[in-house]
């Protein structure tokens, strides 16, 4: 049974989000995968050395900047590299990552203005994973991820 890399905030059970809030995924397929022990939870921000709670950060061009203007790009890059290392080491079949995140967003991210506006784009970790050939889905695409897993485990 192939493993699936997932954003740890979706996995649940441990506060990892910048605000410490819970965002556990409750989709029946996700719950089944969790029960099977198929999921490998990672939080690129934590892997990059950032604490919980932490200041909100958003992508602004090639940089990740906090609301107060601090550049935390190095932490995000380090976390993306570590998430990629884990995905490669564990030979995951695909990834399910938290939409909107500056690390894990797969089709949209915040626009960098801290106004709640989202734009098409991907987070740093998702970009690293995709660049190395991993399929990345959001929590809103669990059915697509399940179909991908079923088609590629045969």
RAFEN-V857403 format. One record per residue. N is the residue number from 1. PSI is psi in degrees with one decimal (NA if undefined). OMEGA is omega as a letter, one per 30 degrees, with the letter a starting at -180 (NA if undefined). D_FIRST is the distance of its C-alpha to the first C-alpha in whole Angstrom. Layout:
BEGIN
n & psi & omega & d_first
N & PSI & OMEGA & D_FIRST
N & PSI & OMEGA & D_FIRST
END
This chain:
BEGIN
n & psi & omega & d_first
1 & 120.2 & l & 0
2 & 150.1 & l & 4
3 & 162.0 & l & 7
4 & 124.1 & l & 10
5 & 132.5 & a & 13
6 & 149.8 & l & 16
7 & 130.2 & a & 19
8 & -28.2 & l & 20
9 & -30.4 & l & 23
10 & -33.5 & a & 21
11 & -40.5 & l & 18
12 & 171.5 & l & 22
13 & -13.8 & l & 23
14 & 133.8 & l & 25
15 & 117.5 & l & 28
16 & -20.7 & a & 27
17 & 157.4 & a & 29
18 & -36.0 & a & 32
19 & 2.5 & a & 34
20 & 3.0 & a & 32
21 & 157.0 & l & 31
22 & 133.7 & l & 28
23 & 31.3 & a & 26
24 & 137.8 & l & 23
25 & 130.9 & a & 21
26 & 17.2 & l & 21
27 & 137.8 & a & 20
28 & -38.4 & l & 18
29 & -42.2 & l & 15
30 & -43.7 & l & 15
31 & -40.0 & l & 16
32 & -46.2 & l & 13
33 & -40.3 & a & 10
34 & -45.1 & l & 13
35 & -35.2 & l & 13
36 & -11.8 & a & 9
37 & 21.4 & a & 9
38 & -23.6 & a & 7
39 & 137.5 & l & 11
40 & 103.0 & a & 13
41 & 135.9 & l & 16
42 & 146.6 & l & 19
43 & 103.9 & a & 23
44 & -35.1 & l & 24
45 & -43.4 & l & 28
46 & -43.9 & l & 27
47 & -27.2 & l & 26
48 & 0.4 & l & 29
49 & 10.1 & l & 31
50 & 148.7 & a & 32
51 & 173.2 & l & 33
52 & 128.1 & f & 32
53 & 167.9 & l & 35
54 & 162.4 & l & 36
55 & 140.2 & l & 38
56 & 140.4 & l & 36
57 & 151.7 & l & 36
58 & 153.9 & l & 35
59 & 133.7 & l & 35
60 & 94.7 & a & 39
61 & -125.4 & l & 38
62 & 4.2 & a & 36
63 & 155.2 & l & 37
64 & 119.4 & a & 36
65 & 137.5 & l & 39
66 & 166.8 & l & 39
67 & -34.9 & a & 41
68 & 1.9 & l & 44
69 & 5.2 & l & 44
70 & 139.3 & l & 42
71 & 114.2 & l & 40
72 & 22.4 & a & 36
73 & -43.8 & a & 35
74 & -41.2 & l & 34
75 & -42.2 & a & 32
76 & -38.1 & l & 30
77 & -46.0 & l & 30
78 & -41.9 & l & 29
79 & -39.1 & l & 26
80 & -42.3 & l & 25
81 & -40.7 & a & 25
82 & -40.0 & l & 23
83 & -42.0 & l & 20
84 & -41.9 & l & 20
85 & -44.0 & a & 20
86 & -45.3 & l & 17
87 & -41.8 & a & 15
88 & -45.8 & a & 16
89 & -39.1 & a & 15
90 & -2.1 & l & 12
91 & 52.6 & a & 11
92 & 152.7 & l & 10
93 & -31.4 & l & 9
94 & -178.5 & a & 12
95 & 145.5 & l & 15
96 & 112.2 & a & 16
97 & 156.1 & a & 20
98 & 116.8 & a & 23
99 & 143.7 & l & 26
100 & -16.0 & a & 29
101 & 144.2 & l & 28
102 & -14.6 & l & 30
103 & -47.4 & a & 27
104 & -9.2 & a & 24
105 & 137.4 & a & 26
106 & -23.6 & l & 24
107 & -16.6 & l & 27
108 & 149.6 & l & 30
109 & 166.9 & l & 31
110 & 150.4 & a & 35
111 & 0.0 & l & 38
112 & 0.4 & a & 39
113 & -6.8 & a & 42
114 & 34.0 & l & 41
115 & 1.5 & a & 42
116 & -0.8 & a & 39
117 & 131.1 & l & 39
118 & 150.3 & l & 36
119 & 160.1 & l & 35
120 & 139.1 & l & 33
121 & 178.7 & l & 31
122 & 153.5 & l & 28
123 & 168.2 & a & 28
124 & -47.6 & a & 28
125 & -43.0 & l & 24
126 & -42.2 & l & 23
127 & -43.5 & l & 25
128 & -45.0 & a & 24
129 & -47.1 & a & 20
130 & -39.3 & a & 22
131 & -24.1 & l & 24
132 & 12.5 & l & 21
133 & 4.2 & l & 19
134 & 137.2 & l & 17
135 & 132.3 & a & 17
136 & 128.8 & l & 18
137 & 158.5 & l & 19
138 & 172.9 & l & 21
139 & -15.0 & l & 21
140 & -2.5 & a & 23
141 & 31.9 & a & 20
142 & -41.2 & a & 18
143 & -40.9 & l & 18
144 & -41.4 & l & 18
145 & -41.9 & l & 15
146 & -41.3 & l & 13
147 & -40.2 & l & 15
148 & -45.6 & l & 14
149 & -47.7 & a & 10
150 & -41.3 & a & 11
151 & -27.9 & a & 13
152 & 1.1 & l & 11
153 & -7.9 & a & 8
154 & NA & NA & 10
END
